[in-house]
């Protein structure tokens, strides 16, 4: 069982295939959360806004992503 992630601004998440097939393999992201969109969507899915982080933790790109909450992992 995976640890439930906190979805607060500033949290750093690992976004991989468990969150959405679009983030499988080399397309996985380390993502610093800015905000969670509060609009209603499919059960268990959410829109997140934040920054894709590079290997050194520097923000590379601002993005909005659609993911399964239970597929998100905390970055260690």
Secondary structure, DSSP 4 states (H G I P E B T S, - for coil): -PPPPP--TT-EEEE-TTT-GGG-GGG-EEEEEEEE--S--STTEEEEEEEEE-TTS-EEEEEEEEEEGGG-EE--
